[in-house]
Amino acid sequence: MKNLGNLMKQAKAMQENMEKAQAELETLEVEGESAAGMVRVTLNAKGRMRGLKIDPSLVDPSDTEMLEDLITAAHNDARTKAEAATQEKMSALTGGLELPPGMKLPF
């Protein structure tokens, strides 16, 4: 039964560490860009958009499709960086524990 007690302590500690990591990911910001930095999107590591900057020279009312594409590209770049930051944080937390394909932390 002593091992069960230790296991429960470890599980509680891991849960506390996960909660702390989640809070840190809320404040960690990543920036994605497109058009050589003329469009920049800032997201937190959980994927919430925090900011958008567009160089005024890109604003052409007759060609909104290009601007939409650039915003999408910058957002996708930021999202990729956010996912990498999340994976790095969780990997450090789990000690490199390999999860089955398709399974992501936090659950």
Biopython code that builds the backbone (N, CA, C, O; Angstrom):
import numpy as np
from Bio.PDB.StructureBuilder import StructureBuilder

atoms = [
    (1, "MET", "N", (0.811, -1.195, 0.000)),
    (1, "MET", "CA", (0.000, 0.000, 0.000)),
    (1, "MET", "C", (0.856, 1.261, 0.000)),
    (1, "MET", "O", (0.397, 2.325, -0.416)),
    (2, "LYS", "N", (2.098, 1.147, 0.465)),
    (2, "LYS", "CA", (2.981, 2.301, 0.482)),
    (2, "LYS", "C", (3.221, 2.816, -0.941)),
    (2, "LYS", "O", (3.275, 4.024, -1.170)),
    (3, "ASN", "N", (3.364, 1.884, -1.894)),
    (3, "ASN", "CA", (3.567, 2.283, -3.289)),
    (3, "ASN", "C", (2.356, 3.026, -3.837)),
    (3, "ASN", "O", (2.502, 3.955, -4.630)),
    (4, "LEU", "N", (1.161, 2.620, -3.415)),
    (4, "LEU", "CA", (-0.058, 3.300, -3.856)),
    (4, "LEU", "C", (-0.078, 4.732, -3.329)),
    (4, "LEU", "O", (-0.470, 5.655, -4.043)),
    (5, "GLY", "N", (0.335, 4.912, -2.104)),
    (5, "GLY", "CA", (0.401, 6.261, -1.528)),
    (5, "GLY", "C", (1.376, 7.141, -2.285)),
    (5, "GLY", "O", (1.095, 8.311, -2.549)),
    (6, "ASN", "N", (2.525, 6.574, -2.635)),
    (6, "ASN", "CA", (3.520, 7.333, -3.405)),
    (6, "ASN", "C", (2.984, 7.668, -4.791)),
    (6, "ASN", "O", (3.187, 8.770, -5.300)),
    (7, "LEU", "N", (2.302, 6.706, -5.390)),
    (7, "LEU", "CA", (1.728, 6.920, -6.709)),
    (7, "LEU", "C", (0.692, 8.045, -6.671)),
    (7, "LEU", "O", (0.640, 8.876, -7.579)),
    (8, "MET", "N", (-0.115, 8.070, -5.643)),
    (8, "MET", "CA", (-1.126, 9.120, -5.500)),
    (8, "MET", "C", (-0.465, 10.492, -5.308)),
    (8, "MET", "O", (-0.945, 11.490, -5.845)),
    (9, "LYS", "N", (0.624, 10.545, -4.552)),
    (9, "LYS", "CA", (1.352, 11.802, -4.362)),
    (9, "LYS", "C", (1.929, 12.287, -5.685)),
    (9, "LYS", "O", (1.881, 13.477, -5.996)),
    (10, "GLN", "N", (2.476, 11.351, -6.462)),
    (10, "GLN", "CA", (3.047, 11.711, -7.757)),
    (10, "GLN", "C", (1.962, 12.213, -8.707)),
    (10, "GLN", "O", (2.170, 13.180, -9.441)),
    (11, "ALA", "N", (0.816, 11.559, -8.688)),
    (11, "ALA", "CA", (-0.284, 11.977, -9.558)),
    (11, "ALA", "C", (-0.755, 13.371, -9.176)),
    (11, "ALA", "O", (-1.022, 14.193, -10.053)),
    (12, "LYS", "N", (-0.860, 13.649, -7.890)),
    (12, "LYS", "CA", (-1.293, 14.971, -7.422)),
    (12, "LYS", "C", (-0.265, 16.035, -7.829)),
    (12, "LYS", "O", (-0.633, 17.120, -8.280)),
    (13, "ALA", "N", (1.014, 15.716, -7.665)),
    (13, "ALA", "CA", (2.071, 16.664, -8.041)),
    (13, "ALA", "C", (2.034, 16.929, -9.545)),
    (13, "ALA", "O", (2.207, 18.069, -9.978)),
    (14, "MET", "N", (1.811, 15.891, -10.337)),
    (14, "MET", "CA", (1.753, 16.068, -11.788)),
    (14, "MET", "C", (0.540, 16.924, -12.163)),
    (14, "MET", "O", (0.633, 17.768, -13.054)),
    (15, "GLN", "N", (-0.583, 16.715, -11.500)),
    (15, "GLN", "CA", (-1.768, 17.511, -11.771)),
    (15, "GLN", "C", (-1.503, 18.983, -11.450)),
    (15, "GLN", "O", (-1.889, 19.865, -12.217)),
    (16, "GLU", "N", (-0.855, 19.244, -10.334)),
    (16, "GLU", "CA", (-0.529, 20.620, -9.963)),
    (16, "GLU", "C", (0.417, 21.247, -10.989)),
    (16, "GLU", "O", (0.263, 22.412, -11.355)),
    (17, "ASN", "N", (1.394, 20.463, -11.447)),
    (17, "ASN", "CA", (2.325, 20.955, -12.458)),
    (17, "ASN", "C", (1.615, 21.238, -13.780)),
    (17, "ASN", "O", (1.936, 22.208, -14.468)),
    (18, "MET", "N", (0.645, 20.386, -14.133)),
    (18, "MET", "CA", (-0.123, 20.591, -15.358)),
    (18, "MET", "C", (-0.926, 21.887, -15.266)),
    (18, "MET", "O", (-0.983, 22.651, -16.230)),
    (19, "GLU", "N", (-1.538, 22.137, -14.125)),
    (19, "GLU", "CA", (-2.320, 23.362, -13.938)),
    (19, "GLU", "C", (-1.418, 24.590, -14.042)),
    (19, "GLU", "O", (-1.799, 25.598, -14.637)),
    (20, "LYS", "N", (-0.240, 24.501, -13.468)),
    (20, "LYS", "CA", (0.714, 25.611, -13.544)),
    (20, "LYS", "C", (1.147, 25.842, -14.997)),
    (20, "LYS", "O", (1.229, 26.982, -15.455)),
    (21, "ALA", "N", (1.421, 24.747, -15.711)),
    (21, "ALA", "CA", (1.835, 24.849, -17.115)),
    (21, "ALA", "C", (0.720, 25.468, -17.959)),
    (21, "ALA", "O", (0.988, 26.291, -18.835)),
    (22, "GLN", "N", (-0.522, 25.076, -17.700)),
    (22, "GLN", "CA", (-1.657, 25.641, -18.442)),
    (22, "GLN", "C", (-1.743, 27.152, -18.221)),
    (22, "GLN", "O", (-1.984, 27.906, -19.163)),
    (23, "ALA", "N", (-1.549, 27.585, -16.997)),
    (23, "ALA", "CA", (-1.585, 29.016, -16.694)),
    (23, "ALA", "C", (-0.455, 29.749, -17.417)),
    (23, "ALA", "O", (-0.650, 30.855, -17.921)),
    (24, "GLU", "N", (0.717, 29.135, -17.466)),
    (24, "GLU", "CA", (1.847, 29.744, -18.161)),
    (24, "GLU", "C", (1.580, 29.847, -19.662)),
    (24, "GLU", "O", (1.976, 30.823, -20.300)),
    (25, "LEU", "N", (0.906, 28.835, -20.226)),
    (25, "LEU", "CA", (0.605, 28.856, -21.656)),
    (25, "LEU", "C", (-0.396, 29.957, -22.003)),
    (25, "LEU", "O", (-0.405, 30.451, -23.131)),
    (26, "GLU", "N", (-1.230, 30.339, -21.056)),
    (26, "GLU", "CA", (-2.169, 31.444, -21.281)),
    (26, "GLU", "C", (-1.426, 32.760, -21.485)),
    (26, "GLU", "O", (-1.889, 33.626, -22.228)),
    (27, "THR", "N", (-0.274, 32.915, -20.828)),
    (27, "THR", "CA", (0.452, 34.178, -20.904)),
    (27, "THR", "C", (1.591, 34.159, -21.931)),
    (27, "THR", "O", (2.074, 35.219, -22.331)),
    (28, "LEU", "N", (2.024, 32.975, -22.358)),
    (28, "LEU", "CA", (3.092, 32.870, -23.354)),
    (28, "LEU", "C", (2.556, 33.322, -24.704)),
    (28, "LEU", "O", (1.531, 32.815, -25.161)),
    (29, "GLU", "N", (3.230, 34.261, -25.347)),
    (29, "GLU", "CA", (2.785, 34.762, -26.639)),
    (29, "GLU", "C", (3.775, 34.393, -27.728)),
    (29, "GLU", "O", (4.988, 34.400, -27.522)),
    (30, "VAL", "N", (3.226, 34.070, -28.899)),
    (30, "VAL", "CA", (4.035, 33.773, -30.082)),
    (30, "VAL", "C", (3.537, 34.668, -31.208)),
    (30, "VAL", "O", (2.375, 35.073, -31.236)),
    (31, "GLU", "N", (4.441, 34.967, -32.135)),
    (31, "GLU", "CA", (4.068, 35.833, -33.240)),
    (31, "GLU", "C", (4.330, 35.109, -34.550)),
    (31, "GLU", "O", (5.403, 34.546, -34.767)),
    (32, "GLY", "N", (3.337, 35.136, -35.409)),
    (32, "GLY", "CA", (3.482, 34.591, -36.758)),
    (32, "GLY", "C", (3.458, 35.735, -37.745)),
    (32, "GLY", "O", (2.914, 36.803, -37.466)),
    (33, "GLU", "N", (4.052, 35.504, -38.903)),
    (33, "GLU", "CA", (4.101, 36.576, -39.881)),
    (33, "GLU", "C", (3.969, 36.036, -41.290)),
    (33, "GLU", "O", (4.178, 34.852, -41.551)),
    (34, "SER", "N", (3.617, 36.936, -42.187)),
    (34, "SER", "CA", (3.603, 36.638, -43.614)),
    (34, "SER", "C", (4.017, 37.911, -44.350)),
    (34, "SER", "O", (4.110, 38.982, -43.751)),
    (35, "ALA", "N", (4.259, 37.785, -45.637)),
    (35, "ALA", "CA", (4.679, 38.917, -46.470)),
    (35, "ALA", "C", (5.888, 39.627, -45.861)),
    (35, "ALA", "O", (5.913, 40.851, -45.737)),
    (36, "ALA", "N", (6.878, 38.837, -45.487)),
    (36, "ALA", "CA", (8.132, 39.366, -44.930)),
    (36, "ALA", "C", (7.888, 40.274, -43.730)),
    (36, "ALA", "O", (8.551, 41.298, -43.562)),
    (37, "GLY", "N", (6.921, 39.879, -42.894)),
    (37, "GLY", "CA", (6.655, 40.629, -41.671)),
    (37, "GLY", "C", (5.667, 41.769, -41.828)),
    (37, "GLY", "O", (5.429, 42.512, -40.876)),
    (38, "MET", "N", (5.094, 41.920, -42.997)),
    (38, "MET", "CA", (4.146, 43.017, -43.208)),
    (38, "MET", "C", (2.787, 42.709, -42.562)),
    (38, "MET", "O", (2.002, 43.617, -42.292)),
    (39, "VAL", "N", (2.523, 41.435, -42.320)),
    (39, "VAL", "CA", (1.333, 41.022, -41.571)),
    (39, "VAL", "C", (1.836, 40.188, -40.405)),
    (39, "VAL", "O", (2.562, 39.212, -40.596)),
    (40, "ARG", "N", (1.447, 40.577, -39.196)),
    (40, "ARG", "CA", (1.870, 39.876, -37.983)),
    (40, "ARG", "C", (0.650, 39.560, -37.122)),
    (40, "ARG", "O", (-0.213, 40.406, -36.888)),
    (41, "VAL", "N", (0.613, 38.316, -36.663)),
    (41, "VAL", "CA", (-0.459, 37.873, -35.781)),
    (41, "VAL", "C", (0.184, 37.395, -34.489)),
    (41, "VAL", "O", (1.138, 36.616, -34.514)),
    (42, "THR", "N", (-0.339, 37.861, -33.356)),
    (42, "THR", "CA", (0.148, 37.434, -32.051)),
    (42, "THR", "C", (-0.926, 36.572, -31.403)),
    (42, "THR", "O", (-2.081, 36.981, -31.284)),
    (43, "LEU", "N", (-0.525, 35.362, -30.984)),
    (43, "LEU", "CA", (-1.415, 34.436, -30.296)),
    (43, "LEU", "C", (-0.795, 34.067, -28.965)),
    (43, "LEU", "O", (0.422, 34.137, -28.797)),
    (44, "ASN", "N", (-1.647, 33.667, -28.004)),
    (44, "ASN", "CA", (-1.062, 33.034, -26.839)),
    (44, "ASN", "C", (-0.836, 31.572, -27.210)),
    (44, "ASN", "O", (-1.315, 31.120, -28.251)),
    (45, "ALA", "N", (-0.125, 30.838, -26.387)),
    (45, "ALA", "CA", (0.231, 29.464, -26.736)),
    (45, "ALA", "C", (-0.975, 28.533, -26.754)),
    (45, "ALA", "O", (-0.866, 27.388, -27.192)),
    (46, "LYS", "N", (-2.112, 29.009, -26.288)),
    (46, "LYS", "CA", (-3.338, 28.208, -26.340)),
    (46, "LYS", "C", (-4.157, 28.530, -27.584)),
    (46, "LYS", "O", (-5.243, 27.981, -27.770)),
    (47, "GLY", "N", (-3.641, 29.422, -28.443)),
    (47, "GLY", "CA", (-4.279, 29.702, -29.719)),
    (47, "GLY", "C", (-5.214, 30.896, -29.750)),
    (47, "GLY", "O", (-5.852, 31.140, -30.775)),
    (48, "ARG", "N", (-5.317, 31.642, -28.672)),
    (48, "ARG", "CA", (-6.180, 32.825, -28.662)),
    (48, "ARG", "C", (-5.429, 34.015, -29.261)),
    (48, "ARG", "O", (-4.294, 34.305, -28.882)),
    (49, "MET", "N", (-6.082, 34.691, -30.198)),
    (49, "MET", "CA", (-5.436, 35.822, -30.853)),
    (49, "MET", "C", (-5.347, 36.999, -29.889)),
    (49, "MET", "O", (-6.328, 37.378, -29.250)),
    (50, "ARG", "N", (-4.146, 37.568, -29.802)),
    (50, "ARG", "CA", (-3.901, 38.715, -28.916)),
    (50, "ARG", "C", (-3.672, 39.995, -29.710)),
    (50, "ARG", "O", (-3.852, 41.093, -29.184)),
    (51, "GLY", "N", (-3.276, 39.859, -30.975)),
    (51, "GLY", "CA", (-3.019, 41.070, -31.743)),
    (51, "GLY", "C", (-2.863, 40.785, -33.226)),
    (51, "GLY", "O", (-2.591, 39.658, -33.641)),
    (52, "LEU", "N", (-3.045, 41.839, -34.013)),
    (52, "LEU", "CA", (-2.909, 41.773, -35.463)),
    (52, "LEU", "C", (-2.329, 43.098, -35.932)),
    (52, "LEU", "O", (-2.857, 44.159, -35.601)),
    (53, "LYS", "N", (-1.253, 43.046, -36.697)),
    (53, "LYS", "CA", (-0.631, 44.249, -37.259)),
    (53, "LYS", "C", (-0.552, 44.069, -38.769)),
    (53, "LYS", "O", (-0.099, 43.036, -39.261)),
    (54, "ILE", "N", (-0.999, 45.091, -39.494)),
    (54, "ILE", "CA", (-0.974, 45.054, -40.955)),
    (54, "ILE", "C", (-0.295, 46.324, -41.448)),
    (54, "ILE", "O", (-0.687, 47.433, -41.086)),
    (55, "ASP", "N", (0.721, 46.150, -42.271)),
    (55, "ASP", "CA", (1.393, 47.304, -42.865)),
    (55, "ASP", "C", (0.380, 48.031, -43.754)),
    (55, "ASP", "O", (-0.257, 47.404, -44.600)),
    (56, "PRO", "N", (0.226, 49.339, -43.572)),
    (56, "PRO", "CA", (-0.769, 50.087, -44.356)),
    (56, "PRO", "C", (-0.613, 49.958, -45.872)),
    (56, "PRO", "O", (-1.591, 50.092, -46.608)),
    (57, "SER", "N", (0.605, 49.701, -46.340)),
    (57, "SER", "CA", (0.815, 49.591, -47.789)),
    (57, "SER", "C", (0.103, 48.375, -48.388)),
    (57, "SER", "O", (-0.078, 48.300, -49.603)),
    (58, "LEU", "N", (-0.299, 47.432, -47.546)),
    (58, "LEU", "CA", (-1.000, 46.245, -48.041)),
    (58, "LEU", "C", (-2.505, 46.452, -48.198)),
    (58, "LEU", "O", (-3.189, 45.627, -48.804)),
    (59, "VAL", "N", (-3.012, 47.539, -47.660)),
    (59, "VAL", "CA", (-4.458, 47.759, -47.675)),
    (59, "VAL", "C", (-4.870, 48.326, -49.039)),
    (59, "VAL", "O", (-4.575, 49.473, -49.376)),
    (60, "ASP", "N", (-5.553, 47.491, -49.798)),
    (60, "ASP", "CA", (-6.064, 47.863, -51.114)),
    (60, "ASP", "C", (-7.515, 47.395, -51.174)),
    (60, "ASP", "O", (-7.776, 46.198, -51.300)),
    (61, "PRO", "N", (-8.460, 48.330, -51.084)),
    (61, "PRO", "CA", (-9.877, 47.939, -51.055)),
    (61, "PRO", "C", (-10.310, 47.088, -52.250)),
    (61, "PRO", "O", (-11.285, 46.342, -52.159)),
    (62, "SER", "N", (-9.596, 47.197, -53.359)),
    (62, "SER", "CA", (-9.984, 46.411, -54.530)),
    (62, "SER", "C", (-9.394, 44.997, -54.508)),
    (62, "SER", "O", (-9.725, 44.175, -55.363)),
    (63, "ASP", "N", (-8.512, 44.708, -53.524)),
    (63, "ASP", "CA", (-7.899, 43.378, -53.464)),
    (63, "ASP", "C", (-7.880, 42.870, -52.024)),
    (63, "ASP", "O", (-6.814, 42.642, -51.451)),
    (64, "THR", "N", (-9.047, 42.699, -51.456)),
    (64, "THR", "CA", (-9.133, 42.213, -50.078)),
    (64, "THR", "C", (-8.748, 40.738, -49.975)),
    (64, "THR", "O", (-8.333, 40.284, -48.909)),
    (65, "GLU", "N", (-8.879, 39.998, -51.050)),
    (65, "GLU", "CA", (-8.558, 38.565, -51.019)),
    (65, "GLU", "C", (-7.091, 38.325, -50.668)),
    (65, "GLU", "O", (-6.775, 37.417, -49.900)),
    (66, "MET", "N", (-6.198, 39.137, -51.227)),
    (66, "MET", "CA", (-4.773, 38.979, -50.915)),
    (66, "MET", "C", (-4.526, 39.227, -49.428)),
    (66, "MET", "O", (-3.794, 38.473, -48.786)),
    (67, "LEU", "N", (-5.131, 40.274, -48.882)),
    (67, "LEU", "CA", (-4.951, 40.591, -47.473)),
    (67, "LEU", "C", (-5.508, 39.474, -46.594)),
    (67, "LEU", "O", (-4.897, 39.113, -45.588)),
    (68, "GLU", "N", (-6.645, 38.934, -46.961)),
    (68, "GLU", "CA", (-7.223, 37.807, -46.223)),
    (68, "GLU", "C", (-6.266, 36.613, -46.218)),
    (68, "GLU", "O", (-6.079, 35.962, -45.190)),
    (69, "ASP", "N", (-5.667, 36.335, -47.366)),
    (69, "ASP", "CA", (-4.718, 35.215, -47.468)),
    (69, "ASP", "C", (-3.489, 35.453, -46.593)),
    (69, "ASP", "O", (-2.993, 34.529, -45.949)),
    (70, "LEU", "N", (-2.999, 36.691, -46.571)),
    (70, "LEU", "CA", (-1.823, 37.011, -45.762)),
    (70, "LEU", "C", (-2.125, 36.897, -44.267)),
    (70, "LEU", "O", (-1.287, 36.434, -43.493)),
    (71, "ILE", "N", (-3.315, 37.317, -43.868)),
    (71, "ILE", "CA", (-3.708, 37.191, -42.462)),
    (71, "ILE", "C", (-3.811, 35.721, -42.083)),
    (71, "ILE", "O", (-3.349, 35.314, -41.017)),
    (72, "THR", "N", (-4.415, 34.931, -42.957)),
    (72, "THR", "CA", (-4.530, 33.491, -42.707)),
    (72, "THR", "C", (-3.154, 32.851, -42.593)),
    (72, "THR", "O", (-2.929, 32.029, -41.705)),
    (73, "ALA", "N", (-2.236, 33.213, -43.474)),
    (73, "ALA", "CA", (-0.880, 32.648, -43.433)),
    (73, "ALA", "C", (-0.157, 33.029, -42.144)),
    (73, "ALA", "O", (0.515, 32.198, -41.535)),
    (74, "ALA", "N", (-0.297, 34.280, -41.735)),
    (74, "ALA", "CA", (0.352, 34.731, -40.491)),
    (74, "ALA", "C", (-0.250, 34.017, -39.293)),
    (74, "ALA", "O", (0.468, 33.635, -38.369)),
    (75, "HIS", "N", (-1.564, 33.836, -39.303)),
    (75, "HIS", "CA", (-2.222, 33.130, -38.203)),
    (75, "HIS", "C", (-1.738, 31.683, -38.145)),
    (75, "HIS", "O", (-1.446, 31.170, -37.065)),
    (76, "ASN", "N", (-1.653, 31.032, -39.284)),
    (76, "ASN", "CA", (-1.191, 29.645, -39.310)),
    (76, "ASN", "C", (0.248, 29.523, -38.839)),
    (76, "ASN", "O", (0.597, 28.555, -38.163)),
    (77, "ASP", "N", (1.086, 30.492, -39.186)),
    (77, "ASP", "CA", (2.473, 30.500, -38.719)),
    (77, "ASP", "C", (2.519, 30.631, -37.200)),
    (77, "ASP", "O", (3.263, 29.914, -36.530)),
    (78, "ALA", "N", (1.719, 31.549, -36.662)),
    (78, "ALA", "CA", (1.675, 31.726, -35.201)),
    (78, "ALA", "C", (1.127, 30.473, -34.526)),
    (78, "ALA", "O", (1.625, 30.069, -33.475)),
    (79, "ARG", "N", (0.119, 29.862, -35.111)),
    (79, "ARG", "CA", (-0.489, 28.657, -34.517)),
    (79, "ARG", "C", (0.529, 27.516, -34.463)),
    (79, "ARG", "O", (0.592, 26.784, -33.475)),
    (80, "THR", "N", (1.316, 27.367, -35.513)),
    (80, "THR", "CA", (2.358, 26.341, -35.529)),
    (80, "THR", "C", (3.365, 26.585, -34.411)),
    (80, "THR", "O", (3.786, 25.648, -33.732)),
    (81, "LYS", "N", (3.748, 27.840, -34.222)),
    (81, "LYS", "CA", (4.683, 28.184, -33.152)),
    (81, "LYS", "C", (4.056, 27.953, -31.779)),
    (81, "LYS", "O", (4.732, 27.505, -30.853)),
    (82, "ALA", "N", (2.770, 28.259, -31.648)),
    (82, "ALA", "CA", (2.073, 28.046, -30.378)),
    (82, "ALA", "C", (2.012, 26.559, -30.043)),
    (82, "ALA", "O", (2.221, 26.170, -28.894)),
    (83, "GLU", "N", (1.728, 25.736, -31.038)),
    (83, "GLU", "CA", (1.680, 24.286, -30.818)),
    (83, "GLU", "C", (3.047, 23.745, -30.426)),
    (83, "GLU", "O", (3.151, 22.868, -29.569)),
    (84, "ALA", "N", (4.101, 24.271, -31.058)),
    (84, "ALA", "CA", (5.462, 23.839, -30.712)),
    (84, "ALA", "C", (5.804, 24.243, -29.276)),
    (84, "ALA", "O", (6.406, 23.464, -28.536)),
    (85, "ALA", "N", (5.422, 25.454, -28.884)),
    (85, "ALA", "CA", (5.691, 25.912, -27.514)),
    (85, "ALA", "C", (4.926, 25.061, -26.505)),
    (85, "ALA", "O", (5.457, 24.717, -25.449)),
    (86, "THR", "N", (3.684, 24.722, -26.829)),
    (86, "THR", "CA", (2.878, 23.882, -25.947)),
    (86, "THR", "C", (3.495, 22.502, -25.823)),
    (86, "THR", "O", (3.598, 21.959, -24.723)),
    (87, "GLN", "N", (3.908, 21.931, -26.953)),
    (87, "GLN", "CA", (4.521, 20.601, -26.942)),
    (87, "GLN", "C", (5.802, 20.601, -26.121)),
    (87, "GLN", "O", (6.059, 19.666, -25.363)),
    (88, "GLU", "N", (6.601, 21.645, -26.273)),
    (88, "GLU", "CA", (7.852, 21.748, -25.516)),
    (88, "GLU", "C", (7.581, 21.820, -24.014)),
    (88, "GLU", "O", (8.243, 21.150, -23.222)),
    (89, "LYS", "N", (6.599, 22.640, -23.634)),
    (89, "LYS", "CA", (6.249, 22.807, -22.224)),
    (89, "LYS", "C", (5.731, 21.497, -21.643)),
    (89, "LYS", "O", (6.121, 21.115, -20.540)),
    (90, "MET", "N", (4.869, 20.812, -22.359)),
    (90, "MET", "CA", (4.290, 19.568, -21.867)),
    (90, "MET", "C", (5.320, 18.439, -21.857)),
    (90, "MET", "O", (5.292, 17.578, -20.978)),
    (91, "SER", "N", (6.220, 18.443, -22.827)),
    (91, "SER", "CA", (7.266, 17.425, -22.875)),
    (91, "SER", "C", (8.178, 17.559, -21.664)),
    (91, "SER", "O", (8.594, 16.560, -21.078)),
    (92, "ALA", "N", (8.486, 18.796, -21.294)),
    (92, "ALA", "CA", (9.316, 19.022, -20.110)),
    (92, "ALA", "C", (8.585, 18.548, -18.859)),
    (92, "ALA", "O", (9.196, 18.017, -17.932)),
    (93, "LEU", "N", (7.284, 18.745, -18.845)),
    (93, "LEU", "CA", (6.477, 18.365, -17.693)),
    (93, "LEU", "C", (6.368, 16.851, -17.545)),
    (93, "LEU", "O", (6.404, 16.326, -16.433)),
    (94, "THR", "N", (6.236, 16.159, -18.664)),
    (94, "THR", "CA", (6.055, 14.697, -18.622)),
    (94, "THR", "C", (7.379, 13.951, -18.697)),
    (94, "THR", "O", (7.396, 12.721, -18.733)),
    (95, "GLY", "N", (8.478, 14.678, -18.721)),
    (95, "GLY", "CA", (9.784, 14.037, -18.774)),
    (95, "GLY", "C", (10.027, 13.309, -20.077)),
    (95, "GLY", "O", (10.731, 12.300, -20.107)),
    (96, "GLY", "N", (9.441, 13.820, -21.169)),
    (96, "GLY", "CA", (9.640, 13.201, -22.468)),
    (96, "GLY", "C", (8.784, 11.972, -22.699)),
    (96, "GLY", "O", (9.032, 11.223, -23.644)),
    (97, "LEU", "N", (7.793, 11.746, -21.870)),
    (97, "LEU", "CA", (6.897, 10.610, -22.013)),
    (97, "LEU", "C", (6.266, 10.633, -23.393)),
    (97, "LEU", "O", (5.648, 11.626, -23.776)),
    (98, "GLU", "N", (6.411, 9.565, -24.130)),
    (98, "GLU", "CA", (5.827, 9.468, -25.463)),
    (98, "GLU", "C", (4.367, 9.100, -25.356)),
    (98, "GLU", "O", (4.025, 8.090, -24.740)),
    (99, "LEU", "N", (3.500, 9.903, -25.945)),
    (99, "LEU", "CA", (2.077, 9.623, -25.949)),
    (99, "LEU", "C", (1.695, 8.927, -27.253)),
    (99, "LEU", "O", (2.355, 9.120, -28.274)),
    (100, "PRO", "N", (0.642, 8.122, -27.224)),
    (100, "PRO", "CA", (0.197, 7.472, -28.451)),
    (100, "PRO", "C", (-0.173, 8.515, -29.504)),
    (100, "PRO", "O", (-0.562, 9.629, -29.154)),
    (101, "PRO", "N", (-0.057, 8.170, -30.792)),
    (101, "PRO", "CA", (-0.411, 9.111, -31.856)),
    (101, "PRO", "C", (-1.837, 9.622, -31.692)),
    (101, "PRO", "O", (-2.754, 8.857, -31.392)),
    (102, "GLY", "N", (-2.010, 10.912, -31.892)),
    (102, "GLY", "CA", (-3.327, 11.518, -31.787)),
    (102, "GLY", "C", (-3.694, 11.966, -30.392)),
    (102, "GLY", "O", (-4.654, 12.718, -30.218)),
    (103, "MET", "N", (-2.952, 11.522, -29.393)),
    (103, "MET", "CA", (-3.253, 11.903, -28.008)),
    (103, "MET", "C", (-2.416, 13.118, -27.669)),
    (103, "MET", "O", (-1.194, 13.109, -27.822)),
    (104, "LYS", "N", (-3.091, 14.178, -27.202)),
    (104, "LYS", "CA", (-2.398, 15.413, -26.881)),
    (104, "LYS", "C", (-2.642, 15.778, -25.441)),
    (104, "LYS", "O", (-3.678, 15.442, -24.867)),
    (105, "LEU", "N", (-1.680, 16.471, -24.856)),
    (105, "LEU", "CA", (-1.849, 17.048, -23.528)),
    (105, "LEU", "C", (-2.152, 18.516, -23.691)),
    (105, "LEU", "O", (-1.610, 19.120, -24.617)),
    (106, "PRO", "N", (-2.947, 19.122, -22.893)),
    (106, "PRO", "CA", (-3.729, 18.488, -21.841)),
    (106, "PRO", "C", (-4.904, 17.740, -22.447)),
    (106, "PRO", "O", (-5.346, 18.053, -23.553)),
    (107, "PHE", "N", (-5.404, 16.757, -21.724)),
    (107, "PHE", "CA", (-6.454, 15.875, -22.243)),
    (107, "PHE", "C", (-7.713, 16.602, -22.487)),
    (107, "PHE", "O", (-8.696, 16.004, -22.925)),
]
sb = StructureBuilder()
sb.init_structure("model")
sb.init_model(0)
sb.init_chain("A")
sb.init_seg("    ")
for serial, (resi, resn, name, xyz) in enumerate(atoms, 1):
    if name == "N":
        sb.init_residue(resn, " ", resi, " ")
    sb.init_atom(name, np.array(xyz, "f"), 0.0, 1.0, " ", f" {name:<3s}", serial, name[0])
structure = sb.get_structure()
